Each structure stands twice: as C-alpha cells, then as structure tokens.
C-alpha cells in the first residue's frame, strides 16, 4: 500500500467512498452526496499544501483517503486543522486508517500546524479507537448536534497538540 498525494484522477474513487457513507451511514455528516461541480470544488479545497488530501493506493485501487481542512475561518485558528479519514467499507480493519492518520500527523507538522482536531459520531468506536491509538485525546462529547437518517447524533471530539 502506498500513501500518496491525491490527483484529480483519484477524485471519483475517493468520493465514491465518501458518498457511500453520506447515503447510508452516519460516519459522514454531509446529507447530500458530493457530485458534479462540487467534486472539483472538493478537490480544489486541498490545493493548499497546508491542507493535503492523501490516498491509500493498493495496486492502483483507492482503498481510503484522508485530508486536513481549515478548522474555522477565524484568523486565530490558522494553526489548527481538522482531519477527515474515510476507508472503503470492504477494507476496514486492515490498518489503513492508522497509516493515513499517521501521515496526516506528519503532514500537519510539516505544514506548521500546532493542533489537529477530529470529530466522530459518538457510537463509532472504531474511529474513537483510531484517534486514541494515534495519540489524540478525547476532549468532549457534543450531544445531539447532528440530525441524519431520522435521529439526533452525538459527536465525540479529539485533539492532538503537535
């Protein structure tokens, strides 16, 4: 498996992973799939080297992806980034998420970030374990902040000071 920067050619496979989560689960809090022109905007949001998008490539097949994004638009947050990690459902439990997250930690340091933050739907124990295994502290639980598939969702928050 190779972890590498994403290319435009990776976008359909990466977004297929995300869109499957959007449509059928609560691991992504988006409620509409990322399709059409939104795909180009999604990829362009990671053109800034401070906010990379990386791919887990196994023999030319995208098995997962991860990215850093701005935490908030306020200037004082400029050295804080939010992470996202998504693994194809058929390839979970193989260490891909941990490999991707460790790459994001290295990329975050190289980009000059001071803190990485993450969020996970609170019942997603695999995501919670992943964050903790990579050195993140669980900083809180936000109750009922999401609404998807007919129910309110709690969100666990994490941070890693680099």
Secondary structure as GFF3:
##gff-version 3
##sequence-region A 1 162
A	DSSP	beta_strand	2	5	.	.	.	ID=ss1
A	DSSP	three_ten_helix	8	10	.	.	.	ID=ss2
A	DSSP	alpha_helix	11	24	.	.	.	ID=ss3
A	DSSP	alpha_helix	37	44	.	.	.	ID=ss4
A	DSSP	beta_strand	53	58	.	.	.	ID=ss5
A	DSSP	beta_strand	61	70	.	.	.	ID=ss6
A	DSSP	three_ten_helix	75	77	.	.	.	ID=ss7
A	DSSP	beta_strand	80	87	.	.	.	ID=ss8
A	DSSP	three_ten_helix	89	91	.	.	.	ID=ss9
A	DSSP	alpha_helix	96	110	.	.	.	ID=ss10
A	DSSP	beta_strand	115	121	.	.	.	ID=ss11
A	DSSP	alpha_helix	125	133	.	.	.	ID=ss12
A	DSSP	beta_strand	137	148	.	.	.	ID=ss13
A	DSSP	beta_strand	151	161	.	.	.	ID=ss14
###
